[in-house]
Amino acid sequence: MSSMHDVIVVGARCAGAATALLLARQGHRVLIIDQDRFPSDMRLSTHLVWHAGADLLQKWGVLDGVRASLCPALTQFSLDLGELVLRGDPPGAKVGAAFAPKRIVLDQVLLDAAVAAGAELREGVLFDDVLREGERVVGITAKNPDGSVMTERARWVVGADGRHSRVARSVGSTTYHEFAKEDGSLNTFAYFSGVPLRGVEFISRPQRMAYAWQTNDDQVLAGIILPGTSPRVARQDTEAHFFAELEAMSPDLAARLRAGQREEDWISTGVNTFCRQPAGPGWSLVGDAGLTVDPITAAGITNALRDADLLADLLHQGLSAQRDLDDAMAEYAPRRDAVSVPLHLFSQNMAKLAPPTDEVVQLFTGLGQDQAQADRYFGVFGQTVSPNDFFSEENLRKIAASAAPSAVSA
Ligand SMILES: Cc1cc2nc3c(=O)[nH]c(=O)nc-3n(C[C@H](O)[C@H](O)[C@H](O)COP(=O)(O)OP(=O)(O)OC[C@H]3O[C@@H](n4cnc5c(N)ncnc54)[C@H](O)[C@@H]3O)c2cc1C
């Protein structure tokens, strides 16, 4: 049976559920479908929602749901560079904390709020193709759990179906700023219990990084990051490989993790990254479907929440006849890219894990002597400071000027 919706959202995790929530709250008729059934976990993520993302969850009134899951607020951040340990606090954040909720928590909090706001959720439904009238997308076809075909029409279709987006393929979205996973990072991580941490810990060494932070269930997510060209390690050797690498970077963190208990299997993965053209006549993409960044900056969820906020606002303007719908949606791509492309390119560059040049050593030396700038550096990750602003020539000159000559040669 076919009925008319204002918006159909394909994909019900952070990007799709947030978009559905915001549109339903504005009174729009929203249908959200997913091939999964919820609550549903998703382990291919290290879960960090940075300060800008936490601020959005707070603005939408759903951060309390994350806190109620006993997911701790993360307020201390350190970056151990070997000879220097930087600490910082992203400036300009309202909540002033990051969170790392397991996806079974975050996605469900958003989805519950979307359904409470009036969105209709259909689970176990596999998107197949878009319906078109001429060039314009006017609905979808999908497969119901019983194998029957579902046909639904809408004024707008949103693909929030992740990096392998079938919606993107159906609408023929073009790809740009594209990088193979070999040019990015290889991330190996697991959950541990019984591990004391000193806030969110990052460790950076030439060609390597490590990290650890708290998530739900009194557990810690800990991982190592190597270049994407690193040889893959056999599953049974992953634990030994992880600890050998971590030991070389931080014997202290390795010892704390060894004294704890690993709670789940290892995950080891790299991803192809890209921007996709995020909108066309009758359709748009949000979250990983439209923009997949290297996980090294843990930016994907915060990006997804920010893009959902922008997309829902523009769609609301068009659907409520404040403006022509296509005129409103023409703003989506340039406004998304103005924020996201610099972050995507910064992440990709960082994922090379290149040994520090003299300029980089000078930069970090300067940050060690200027707490406000160190805070701004952490703000690039917290997404409260644009990489373009932080790495502008003017700002780098200011930081260099504050580095004492004796420290520069360290
Ligand atoms: C190793 C790794 C670590 C990461 N760590 C972090 C981190 O710490 N912090 C962070 O912010 N980001 C991280 N990310 C990125 C983050 O996981 C993604 O940005 C995020 O999951 C994107 O959410 P989404 O809602 O766009 O898509 P997804 O989470 O991929 O959800 C897509 C949904 O669409 C549904 N779907 C797909 N196809 C169909 C179909 N044909 N029909 C119906 N439904 C469909 C799926 O079932 C799924 O529920 C990491 C990624 C990786 C690979």
The ligand as an ORCA input file, in Angstrom:
! r2SCAN-3c Opt
* xyz 0 1
  C      36.697      1.831     13.320
  C      35.756      2.979     13.406
  C      35.730      3.747     14.558
  C      34.889      4.848     14.631
  N      34.876      5.579     15.772
  C      34.110      6.680     15.858
  C      34.100      7.487     17.032
  O      34.755      7.204     18.040
  N      33.322      8.602     17.018
  C      32.591      8.962     15.925
  O      31.952     10.006     15.948
  N      32.548      8.200     14.824
  C      33.281      7.075     14.764
  N      33.229      6.301     13.644
  C      32.313      6.682     12.565
  C      30.869      6.369     12.951
  O      30.734      5.005     13.268
  C      29.949      6.748     11.795
  O      30.231      8.077     11.419
  C      28.482      6.627     12.189
  O      28.153      5.290     12.466
  C      27.595      7.135     11.054
  O      26.262      6.995     11.442
  P      25.107      6.903     10.350
  O      23.824      6.972     11.099
  O      25.371      7.868      9.263
  O      25.286      5.477      9.657
  P      25.313      3.993     10.294
  O      25.672      4.037     11.731
  O      26.165      3.197      9.368
  O      23.801      3.521     10.172
  C      23.212      3.269      8.929
  C      21.901      2.533      9.136
  O      21.313      2.349      7.850
  C      20.772      1.046      7.766
  N      20.757      0.628      6.363
  C      21.822      0.496      5.530
  N      21.408      0.080      4.314
  C      20.061     -0.067      4.385
  C      19.070     -0.475      3.452
  N      19.372     -0.797      2.181
  N      17.782     -0.512      3.875
  C      17.452     -0.178      5.156
  N      18.354      0.220      6.073
  C      19.639      0.283      5.695
  C      21.711      0.193      8.604
  O      21.047     -0.986      9.048
  C      22.070      1.146      9.750
  O      21.200      0.978     10.842
  C      34.052      5.180     13.541
  C      34.055      4.393     12.390
  C      34.896      3.295     12.320
  C      34.893      2.464     11.069
*
